[in-house]
Amino acid sequence: MSSSFHNADKSTHRRVMLVGLMFCALFVAVSFFAKEQPENHYVLQKADRLVRTAGAPLPAN
């Protein structure tokens, strides 16, 4: 009778899941930092505007 992954104990299953999760996280991190980051400061300007106007009353048109 051959042993299969479905017959393995829980510790083996957890170890395989952990290794797979680590490889997935490593792939996401490497692909994120490897791509060229755009020189777009629009998000920073928008966040700065939101912070500066936080708590101010809305302008009446």
Secondary structure, DSSP 8 states (H G I E B T S, - for coil): ----GGGS-HHHHHHHHHHHHHHHHHHHHHHHHHS------HHHHHHHHHHHTTT------
